[in-house]
């Protein structure tokens, strides 16, 4: 969501990979019924073809070396010249069914492609790109349905000179993974369209933005609700109208209550003007009535919300000052009032609590530990994760894993985004507009935008126990349309996020929309 401009914290310098060894001939694929030497510990360092594995291509660019994820050694692919290499293991005698490959990886980025895959399994090949993670290991998963009693585990690099990957601790076991939420926030859409905003397919055909997103694979839409916004958008009436379109397209609906007349985030949780003089007791009633009113109206028109956020990025609480984290008992009362209203309308609607900064596990722990202490009710945890502000993919993965383990609740990324360009399309300086603000390894291009979304989706999919629900992109349809700026009280305010929309400056769908087809 909208934030004041921030300065990107410097990321850690890339790890320097070891030198490539002299090339050796590729070996014949061997068959095994279980994964062999997944930790690359059988041979020690400097082995060109690890035990149990085979190689194809520029085989000198694939070898074992010291510095494993958990053990002493790892597989590395690297060369001082451009190279293509595959390290693979063929498994036979498998019982048909679903299997998941898990791997810990690091990568310099810069490759034409770098991925792990499961192929020749009787169903479609399944790939997961390696995220750019130069200093910390990241866990990724790939799932496949084996139908012919065999499968090939494949580690691939099509790389430029000096590019490298590290892979370690592979496991291959029964089970499947995937994301149930492949969503986006489209709260800007109604106002954009009213002011002349146009949306096109990637080929340039003008169409309905909801339909374009749905056809790309989006299955869940997020809409924010303000109480009495100055411009009349993102209120109950507008949400009801857009909800009809979302549900007609066959998508699910997340309703994001800000409990404000404008943006609520970690830096501001301003009460609606109509509630400004109310006591704490009155505020609890306000939260209940407002939440119930909007959700019951949605239900009445046949568009019941599937998920609801009681508050938006409530790291410091909501409805300040009464509901700040300086007074947890009162914050608990306000949140539980909203929770009760949600369940009164629809007991099956999930209630999410949403914090910013998925890279800060300590703060997230502190918050939800207090939520437990004070009896705050919720079903799901949502976290914002903007890599240029919130730290590394590894840090975010640590938080995702920790909250699932610690609180037993499913988790999703409620907001993430990435620029497809550093240029701007209106007069307001963009939130991210210099190369120094980017995440290392992810350029401000449509390909970089897609790579970022796949990387975020990968770490959510890898959350243990299939408790990583998915990702919402923020904000897919907020293109530069005059009058549709960030400030609902000022029609001349600009949009600092148009270079992070999923439609480019020609109003065409960016290639990053293909992330919606993630498993």
C-alpha positions as CSV (number, residue, x, y, z in Angstrom):
1,X,0.0,0.0,0.0
2,X,1.0,3.6,-0.1
3,X,4.0,4.6,2.0
4,X,6.1,7.7,2.4
5,X,9.3,7.5,0.3
6,X,11.9,5.3,2.0
7,X,15.6,4.6,1.6
8,X,16.6,1.1,0.6
9,X,19.0,-0.5,3.0
10,X,22.1,-1.9,1.4
11,X,22.0,-5.6,0.8
12,X,24.9,-7.9,1.5
13,X,27.6,-8.3,-1.1
14,X,27.4,-11.4,-3.3
15,X,29.3,-14.5,-2.3
16,X,32.2,-15.3,-4.6
17,X,31.9,-18.8,-5.9
18,X,34.9,-21.2,-6.3
19,X,36.8,-21.7,-9.6
20,X,35.5,-24.3,-12.1
21,X,37.3,-27.6,-12.4
22,X,38.6,-29.2,-15.6
23,X,35.8,-30.6,-17.7
24,X,35.2,-34.4,-17.6
25,X,33.0,-36.4,-19.8
26,X,29.3,-36.7,-18.9
27,X,28.4,-40.0,-17.3
28,X,25.5,-42.4,-18.1
29,X,22.4,-41.8,-16.1
30,X,22.1,-44.2,-13.2
31,X,18.8,-45.4,-11.8
32,X,17.8,-45.5,-8.2
33,X,14.6,-45.9,-6.3
34,X,15.4,-43.1,-3.8
35,X,17.4,-39.9,-4.1
36,X,21.1,-40.6,-3.5
37,X,23.6,-38.2,-2.1
38,X,21.2,-35.3,-1.9
39,X,23.6,-33.5,0.5
40,X,26.7,-34.0,-1.7
41,X,28.6,-35.4,1.3
42,X,29.7,-38.7,-0.3
43,X,32.8,-37.5,-2.1
44,X,34.3,-34.4,-0.5
45,X,35.3,-31.2,-2.3
46,X,36.5,-31.0,-5.9
47,X,34.5,-33.9,-7.3
48,X,33.3,-33.2,-10.9
49,X,30.5,-35.8,-10.9
50,X,29.1,-36.4,-7.4
51,X,28.2,-40.0,-6.4
52,X,24.7,-40.9,-7.6
53,X,24.5,-38.0,-10.1
54,X,25.2,-37.6,-13.8
55,X,26.0,-34.5,-15.9
56,X,25.4,-33.2,-19.3
57,X,26.8,-30.2,-21.2
58,X,29.7,-28.2,-19.9
59,X,30.4,-30.7,-17.2
60,X,33.5,-28.9,-15.9
61,X,31.2,-26.1,-14.6
62,X,29.5,-28.5,-12.1
63,X,31.3,-29.8,-9.1
64,X,31.3,-30.2,-5.3
65,X,33.0,-27.8,-3.0
66,X,33.2,-26.9,0.7
67,X,30.5,-24.8,2.3
68,X,27.3,-26.8,2.5
69,X,23.9,-25.7,3.8
70,X,24.0,-28.2,6.7
71,X,26.9,-30.5,6.0
72,X,30.4,-29.8,4.8
73,X,29.8,-29.8,1.0
74,X,27.5,-28.5,-1.7
75,X,27.0,-28.7,-5.4
76,X,28.1,-25.6,-7.3
77,X,27.8,-24.7,-11.0
78,X,30.2,-22.0,-12.1
79,X,32.6,-21.1,-14.9
80,X,34.7,-18.1,-15.8
81,X,33.2,-18.5,-19.3
82,X,29.6,-18.8,-20.5
83,X,28.3,-22.3,-19.9
84,X,25.3,-24.6,-20.0
85,X,25.3,-27.6,-17.6
86,X,22.8,-30.0,-16.1
87,X,23.4,-32.2,-13.0
88,X,20.8,-34.8,-12.8
89,X,19.6,-38.1,-11.1
90,X,17.3,-40.6,-12.6
91,X,14.9,-42.4,-10.3
92,X,13.0,-45.6,-11.2
93,X,10.8,-48.0,-9.4
94,X,8.7,-45.2,-7.9
95,X,5.2,-45.7,-6.7
96,X,3.0,-43.5,-8.8
97,X,1.6,-40.4,-7.1
98,X,2.6,-36.9,-6.1
99,X,6.2,-36.1,-5.0
100,X,7.9,-33.0,-3.9
101,X,11.6,-32.1,-4.3
102,X,13.0,-29.7,-1.7
103,X,16.3,-28.0,-2.1
104,X,18.4,-25.3,-0.4
105,X,19.8,-22.9,-2.9
106,X,21.8,-19.7,-3.5
107,X,22.5,-17.9,-6.8
108,X,24.4,-14.9,-8.1
109,X,21.7,-14.2,-10.6
110,X,22.4,-13.0,-14.1
111,X,21.9,-16.4,-15.8
112,X,19.7,-16.9,-18.8
113,X,18.1,-19.5,-16.7
114,X,18.9,-21.3,-13.4
115,X,16.4,-23.8,-12.1
116,X,15.6,-27.2,-10.6
117,X,13.1,-29.4,-12.3
118,X,11.3,-32.7,-12.2
119,X,10.9,-34.2,-15.7
120,X,10.3,-37.5,-17.5
121,X,7.8,-38.3,-14.7
122,X,4.9,-39.1,-17.0
123,X,3.3,-35.7,-16.5
124,X,4.4,-32.2,-17.4
125,X,7.8,-31.1,-16.4
126,X,7.8,-28.9,-13.3
127,X,10.4,-26.2,-12.8
128,X,11.2,-23.8,-10.0
129,X,13.6,-21.0,-10.8
130,X,16.4,-20.3,-8.3
131,X,15.9,-17.0,-6.5
132,X,18.8,-14.6,-6.4
133,X,20.1,-15.1,-2.9
134,X,23.8,-14.4,-2.8
135,X,24.7,-14.7,0.9
136,X,21.9,-16.8,2.6
137,X,20.4,-20.1,1.7
138,X,16.8,-20.2,0.6
139,X,14.6,-23.3,0.5
140,X,12.5,-24.0,-2.7
141,X,10.2,-26.8,-3.7
142,X,9.0,-28.4,-6.9
143,X,6.1,-30.9,-7.1
144,X,5.1,-33.4,-9.8
145,X,2.7,-36.2,-10.3
146,X,4.6,-39.3,-11.2
147,X,2.5,-41.6,-13.5
148,X,5.2,-43.8,-15.1
149,X,7.1,-45.0,-12.0
150,X,10.1,-42.9,-12.8
151,X,11.4,-39.3,-12.6
152,X,14.5,-37.3,-13.3
153,X,15.7,-34.7,-10.8
154,X,17.5,-32.0,-12.7
155,X,19.7,-29.0,-11.7
156,X,20.3,-26.6,-14.6
157,X,22.3,-23.5,-15.4
158,X,22.3,-21.6,-18.7
159,X,24.8,-19.0,-17.5
160,X,27.0,-16.1,-18.5
161,X,30.6,-15.9,-17.5
162,X,31.0,-15.7,-13.7
163,X,27.5,-16.6,-12.8
164,X,27.1,-19.3,-10.1
165,X,24.6,-21.3,-8.2
166,X,24.9,-23.4,-5.0
167,X,22.5,-26.3,-4.3
168,X,22.4,-28.6,-1.3
169,X,20.3,-30.8,1.0
170,X,17.9,-32.1,-1.7
171,X,15.1,-34.4,-0.6
172,X,12.5,-36.2,-2.7
173,X,9.4,-37.5,-0.9
174,X,5.7,-38.1,-1.3
175,X,3.4,-35.1,-1.2
176,X,2.5,-32.0,-3.1
177,X,2.7,-28.3,-2.8
178,X,1.1,-25.3,-4.5
179,X,-0.5,-21.9,-3.8
180,X,-4.3,-21.5,-3.2
181,X,-4.0,-17.7,-3.5
182,X,-2.6,-16.0,-6.6
183,X,-4.1,-12.6,-6.1
184,X,-3.8,-8.9,-6.5
185,X,-5.1,-5.7,-5.0
186,X,-7.3,-3.8,-7.5
187,X,-8.6,-1.1,-5.2
188,X,-7.6,1.6,-7.6
189,X,-9.6,0.2,-10.5
190,X,-13.0,1.8,-10.1
191,X,-11.6,5.3,-9.9
192,X,-9.1,4.7,-12.7
193,X,-11.9,3.6,-15.0
194,X,-14.1,6.5,-14.1
195,X,-11.3,8.9,-15.0
196,X,-10.6,7.3,-18.3
197,X,-8.1,4.6,-17.4
198,X,-7.6,1.9,-20.1
199,X,-6.4,-1.6,-19.7
200,X,-5.1,-3.9,-22.5
201,X,-3.9,-7.4,-23.0
202,X,-0.2,-8.0,-23.7
203,X,-1.0,-8.0,-27.4
204,X,-2.7,-4.5,-27.2
205,X,-6.4,-5.4,-27.2
206,X,-8.4,-3.1,-24.9
207,X,-10.5,-5.1,-22.4
208,X,-11.8,-5.3,-18.8
209,X,-9.0,-5.3,-16.3
210,X,-10.7,-7.9,-14.1
211,X,-11.1,-10.2,-17.1
212,X,-7.5,-9.7,-18.3
213,X,-6.2,-10.5,-14.8
214,X,-8.5,-13.5,-14.5
215,X,-7.4,-14.9,-17.9
216,X,-3.8,-14.6,-16.8
217,X,-4.5,-16.9,-13.9
218,X,-5.4,-14.6,-11.0
219,X,-7.9,-16.2,-8.6
220,X,-8.3,-13.8,-5.7
221,X,-8.8,-10.1,-5.6
222,X,-8.2,-7.7,-2.6
223,X,-10.2,-4.5,-2.1
224,X,-9.6,-2.0,0.6
225,X,-12.4,-0.2,2.5
226,X,-12.3,3.3,3.8
227,X,-15.1,4.6,6.0
228,X,-15.8,8.0,4.4
229,X,-13.1,8.9,1.9
230,X,-13.0,12.4,0.5
231,X,-13.2,11.2,-3.1
232,X,-16.0,8.8,-2.6
233,X,-14.0,5.8,-3.7
234,X,-13.0,2.7,-1.8
235,X,-16.1,3.0,0.4
236,X,-18.9,0.5,0.8
237,X,-20.8,1.4,-2.3
238,X,-17.7,1.2,-4.6
239,X,-16.6,-2.1,-3.0
240,X,-20.0,-3.6,-3.5
241,X,-19.8,-2.7,-7.2
242,X,-16.3,-4.1,-7.9
243,X,-17.1,-7.2,-5.8
244,X,-19.8,-8.1,-8.3
245,X,-17.3,-8.1,-11.1
246,X,-14.7,-10.1,-9.1
247,X,-17.2,-12.8,-8.2
248,X,-18.7,-12.9,-11.7
249,X,-15.2,-13.6,-13.0
250,X,-15.0,-16.6,-10.7
251,X,-12.5,-15.2,-8.3
252,X,-12.5,-15.0,-4.5
253,X,-12.6,-11.8,-2.5
254,X,-10.5,-10.4,0.3
255,X,-11.8,-7.3,2.0
256,X,-9.2,-5.1,3.7
257,X,-10.7,-2.8,6.4
258,X,-8.5,0.2,7.1
259,X,-10.8,1.7,9.7
260,X,-9.9,5.1,8.5
261,X,-10.9,7.6,5.8
262,X,-7.6,7.3,4.1
263,X,-4.4,5.1,4.2
264,X,-3.7,3.1,7.3
265,X,-0.2,1.7,7.7
266,X,2.6,1.3,10.3
267,X,3.1,5.1,10.3
268,X,-0.5,6.2,10.6
269,X,-3.7,4.7,11.9
270,X,-6.0,7.7,11.9
271,X,-9.5,7.3,13.1
272,X,-12.3,8.2,10.7
273,X,-13.6,11.7,11.1
274,X,-17.0,10.5,12.2
275,X,-15.4,8.5,15.0
276,X,-12.8,11.0,16.1
277,X,-14.4,12.0,19.4
278,X,-15.7,8.6,20.3
279,X,-14.8,6.8,23.5
280,X,-13.0,3.4,23.4
281,X,-16.3,1.7,24.1
282,X,-17.9,3.5,21.2
283,X,-15.0,2.6,18.9
284,X,-15.6,-1.1,19.6
285,X,-19.2,-0.6,18.5
286,X,-18.1,1.4,15.5
287,X,-15.7,-1.3,14.4
288,X,-18.4,-4.0,14.7
289,X,-21.1,-2.0,13.0
290,X,-18.9,-0.8,10.1
291,X,-17.5,-4.3,9.5
292,X,-20.9,-6.0,9.7
293,X,-22.6,-3.4,7.5
294,X,-20.1,-3.8,4.6
295,X,-19.9,-7.6,4.8
296,X,-23.6,-8.1,5.2
297,X,-24.2,-6.0,2.2
298,X,-21.7,-8.0,0.2
299,X,-23.5,-11.2,1.4
300,X,-26.9,-9.8,0.5
301,X,-25.8,-9.3,-3.1
302,X,-24.4,-12.8,-3.4
303,X,-20.7,-11.8,-3.1
304,X,-19.8,-12.9,0.4
305,X,-16.2,-12.1,1.3
306,X,-13.9,-15.2,1.5
307,X,-11.3,-13.4,3.7
308,X,-11.3,-10.2,5.7
309,X,-8.4,-8.2,7.1
310,X,-9.3,-6.6,10.4
311,X,-7.0,-3.7,10.0
312,X,-4.2,-2.9,7.6
313,X,-0.5,-3.2,8.5
314,X,-1.3,-2.9,12.2
315,X,2.2,-3.2,13.5
316,X,1.5,-0.4,15.9
317,X,-2.2,-1.2,16.4
318,X,-5.1,0.7,14.8
319,X,-7.5,3.5,15.6
320,X,-4.9,5.5,17.4
321,X,-4.5,6.3,20.2
322,X,-7.1,4.1,21.8
323,X,-6.1,1.0,19.8
324,X,-2.3,1.4,19.7
325,X,0.1,-1.3,20.9
326,X,0.7,0.9,24.0
327,X,-2.6,-0.6,25.2
328,X,-2.8,-4.2,24.1
329,X,-6.0,-4.9,26.0
330,X,-7.9,-2.2,24.1
331,X,-6.4,-3.2,20.8
332,X,-7.5,-6.7,21.5
333,X,-11.0,-5.5,22.2
334,X,-11.2,-3.6,18.9
335,X,-9.8,-6.5,16.8
336,X,-12.1,-9.0,18.5
337,X,-15.0,-6.7,17.8
338,X,-14.2,-6.8,14.1
339,X,-13.6,-10.6,14.2
340,X,-17.1,-11.1,15.8
341,X,-18.7,-9.0,13.1
342,X,-17.1,-11.0,10.4
343,X,-18.2,-14.3,11.9
344,X,-21.7,-13.0,12.5
345,X,-22.1,-12.4,8.8
346,X,-20.3,-15.6,7.6
347,X,-18.7,-18.2,9.9
348,X,-16.7,-19.5,7.0
349,X,-15.0,-16.2,6.1
350,X,-11.4,-16.2,7.3
351,X,-10.1,-13.4,9.4
352,X,-6.5,-12.2,8.7
353,X,-4.3,-10.0,10.8
354,X,-1.9,-8.0,8.6
355,X,1.5,-6.7,9.6
356,X,4.2,-5.0,7.5
357,X,7.8,-6.2,7.1
358,X,8.0,-10.0,6.6
359,X,11.7,-9.7,6.9
360,X,11.6,-8.7,10.6
361,X,10.8,-12.0,12.5
362,X,11.5,-10.4,15.9
363,X,8.8,-7.8,15.5
364,X,6.3,-10.2,14.0
365,X,7.0,-12.6,16.9
366,X,6.6,-9.8,19.5
367,X,3.3,-8.8,17.9
368,X,1.7,-12.3,17.7
369,X,3.0,-13.3,21.1
370,X,1.1,-10.4,22.5
371,X,-1.9,-11.3,20.4
372,X,-1.9,-14.7,22.1
373,X,-1.4,-13.2,25.5
374,X,-4.4,-10.9,25.1
375,X,-6.7,-13.4,23.5
376,X,-6.9,-11.8,20.0
377,X,-8.9,-13.9,17.6
378,X,-7.8,-14.6,14.0
379,X,-7.5,-17.4,11.5
380,X,-4.7,-16.4,9.1
381,X,-1.6,-14.2,9.2
382,X,-0.9,-11.8,6.4
383,X,2.5,-10.0,6.0
384,X,3.7,-7.3,3.6
385,X,7.0,-8.0,1.9
386,X,8.6,-5.4,-0.3
387,X,12.2,-6.7,-0.9
388,X,13.6,-3.2,-1.4
389,X,12.5,-2.2,2.2
390,X,12.0,-5.5,4.1
391,X,15.2,-7.4,3.7
392,X,16.3,-10.6,2.0
393,X,14.2,-13.5,0.7
394,X,16.0,-15.6,3.3
395,X,14.9,-13.3,6.1
396,X,11.3,-13.3,4.8
397,X,11.4,-17.1,4.6
398,X,12.6,-17.3,8.2
399,X,9.6,-15.3,9.3
400,X,7.1,-17.2,7.3
401,X,8.4,-20.5,8.6
402,X,8.5,-19.2,12.2
403,X,5.0,-17.9,12.4
404,X,3.5,-21.1,11.0
405,X,5.5,-23.2,13.5
406,X,4.9,-20.9,16.5
407,X,1.2,-20.1,16.0
408,X,-0.1,-22.9,13.9
409,X,-1.8,-20.5,11.5
410,X,-1.6,-20.4,7.7
411,X,0.3,-17.4,6.3
412,X,0.2,-15.4,3.1
413,X,2.0,-12.4,1.6
414,X,-0.7,-9.7,1.7
415,X,1.4,-7.2,-0.4
416,X,4.4,-7.3,-2.6
417,X,5.4,-5.4,-5.8
418,X,8.3,-4.7,-8.1
419,X,9.1,-2.1,-10.7
420,X,9.1,-2.9,-14.5
421,X,10.9,0.4,-15.2
422,X,12.6,3.2,-13.2
423,X,11.0,5.9,-15.3
424,X,7.8,7.7,-14.2
425,X,4.6,8.4,-16.1
426,X,3.3,11.3,-14.1
427,X,4.7,14.3,-12.2
428,X,5.1,12.6,-8.9
429,X,8.5,10.9,-8.1
430,X,8.0,7.2,-7.9
431,X,8.6,5.2,-4.7
432,X,11.4,3.2,-6.4
433,X,13.1,5.1,-9.1
434,X,16.9,4.5,-8.9
435,X,19.0,1.4,-9.5
436,X,20.4,1.7,-5.9
437,X,16.9,1.1,-4.5
438,X,16.4,-2.2,-6.4
439,X,16.9,-5.7,-4.9
440,X,20.2,-7.1,-6.0
441,X,19.7,-9.4,-9.0
442,X,16.3,-8.1,-10.0
443,X,16.4,-5.4,-12.7
444,X,13.7,-2.9,-13.2
445,X,12.3,-4.6,-16.3
446,X,9.3,-6.7,-17.0
447,X,11.5,-9.8,-16.7
448,X,12.8,-8.6,-13.4
449,X,9.3,-7.9,-12.1
450,X,8.3,-11.5,-13.1
451,X,11.4,-13.0,-11.5
452,X,10.7,-11.2,-8.3
453,X,7.1,-12.4,-8.1
454,X,8.2,-16.0,-8.8
455,X,10.8,-15.7,-6.1
456,X,8.3,-14.5,-3.5
457,X,5.8,-17.1,-4.6
458,X,8.5,-19.8,-4.3
459,X,9.3,-19.0,-0.6
460,X,5.6,-19.0,0.2
461,X,5.1,-22.3,-1.5
462,X,8.0,-23.8,0.4
463,X,6.4,-23.0,3.8
464,X,6.2,-26.4,5.6
465,X,2.9,-28.2,5.8
466,X,1.4,-26.4,2.9
467,X,0.6,-23.5,5.2
468,X,1.9,-20.9,2.8
469,X,-1.4,-19.9,1.2
470,X,-0.1,-17.5,-1.5
471,X,0.6,-13.9,-2.5
472,X,-1.3,-10.7,-3.4
473,X,0.3,-8.3,-5.7
474,X,0.0,-4.6,-4.8
475,X,-1.3,-2.7,-6.7
476,X,-2.0,-4.3,-10.1
477,X,-4.2,-1.7,-11.7
478,X,-2.9,1.6,-10.3
479,X,-1.6,3.1,-13.5
480,X,-0.9,6.8,-14.0
481,X,-4.3,8.3,-14.6
482,X,-4.8,12.0,-14.0
483,X,-6.9,12.5,-10.8
484,X,-6.2,9.0,-9.5
485,X,-3.3,9.9,-7.2
486,X,-2.4,8.8,-3.7
487,X,-4.3,11.5,-1.8
488,X,-8.1,11.2,-1.8
489,X,-8.4,14.8,-0.7
490,X,-6.3,16.2,-3.5
491,X,-7.3,15.4,-7.1
492,X,-3.9,16.8,-8.4
493,X,-1.8,14.3,-6.3
494,X,0.1,11.9,-8.4
495,X,0.8,8.2,-8.3
496,X,4.2,7.1,-7.0
497,X,3.5,3.4,-7.9
498,X,2.6,3.4,-11.6
499,X,6.0,1.7,-12.4
500,X,5.0,-1.2,-10.2
501,X,1.6,-1.8,-11.7
502,X,0.9,-5.0,-13.8
503,X,0.1,-2.8,-16.8
504,X,2.8,-0.8,-18.5
505,X,2.9,2.7,-19.8
506,X,1.1,1.6,-23.0
507,X,-1.6,0.2,-20.7
508,X,-0.6,-3.4,-21.8
509,X,-0.4,-6.3,-19.4
510,X,3.2,-6.8,-18.3
511,X,4.8,-10.2,-18.7
512,X,4.9,-10.4,-14.9
513,X,1.3,-11.4,-15.0
514,X,2.4,-14.9,-15.9
515,X,3.3,-15.4,-12.2
516,X,-0.4,-16.0,-11.7
517,X,0.1,-19.4,-13.4
518,X,2.4,-20.5,-10.5
519,X,1.5,-23.9,-9.2
